[in-house]
């Protein structure tokens, strides 16, 4: 059996970060900024569109410039122009051989935009943003020639003992893209796609600080209409913190999905935390492949329901701030779409478990 590992799991050796940082302004005189130039990783807002991966083996990295500015009133803005790294090697043989090849950045793939943060808005923090992505074919690499604009906003209130918290985010994506990377596919389609996330939680004033959370996620899928493309592109976002373990597992993503979830989080001590969660998921558009699975039944005969996931995770700091163990697992209970679609693998329910030891320097 051929390995399913790809560039999301293997990047043998890479200088992910190498940059120069310049401090700007004065913390006590109205504003402070940090300009980063070179190779860097980046987290913005809720990390659903721009993030440094914390779970999978490889991460998202950029070469360019990032300016973060914070005003004395708590307002913040991040401005970025960068060339995202294309992880290499991309061919299956090179990945399986663990071949060392320097990742590539070029103006054939550019990412840019701005992300703001405004405190004390509607009982929380408002984070409006706008991002752009420009992609072109290059020598030896065919792409979907994406020219995307993504605008959105997030309103959240951080969890606190004895209080309700919330996290609401919506984004709309438009521009041009092709449906595939095939040589024969030279048709630029009009993009119109969307993303929604809603979360409501409450932290009890009790031992272990239990937090009960209800979540809802939805993202558009592509209906295959002539001249139009409607599958949401999550850009450089992370998904482990909402959708479960990713990498070798990870069936759920922010594309062609409608998915409610409930979760119970606990923190027995400052060094230990964990949660258990249930998530159900449907295809938003029956004509498109479901989330990250590639499974599709355009006829709808297999139903929109993909399945249910039960997940659990425990983390413990062996040495606080330095060494942490992370253990967890997930069970995917397949239903209609993932079980009966024409290209659904006949492998039964999926089970995944892991133990990680993380060293933070």
ABEGO torsion letter per residue (X at the ends): XBBABBAAABBABBBABBBBBBBBEBAAAGBBBBBBBEBBBBBBEAGAABBBBAABABBBBBBEBBBBBBBAAGBBBBBBBBBBBBBOBABAAAAAAGBBBBBBBBAABBBBEBBBBBBGBGGBBBBBBBBBBBBBBBBGBBBAGBBBBBBBBBBBBBBBBGBBBBBBBBBBBBEBBBABABAABABBBBBBBBBBBBBBBBBBBBBGGBBBBBBBBBBBBBAGBBGBBABBBAEABBAAAAAEBBEABGABBBBGBBBBBBBBBBBABAABBBBBBBBBBBBABAABBBEAAGBBBAAGAAEABAEBBBBBBBBBBABBGABBBBBBBBBBBBBAAAAABAABBBAEBBBBBBBBBBBBX
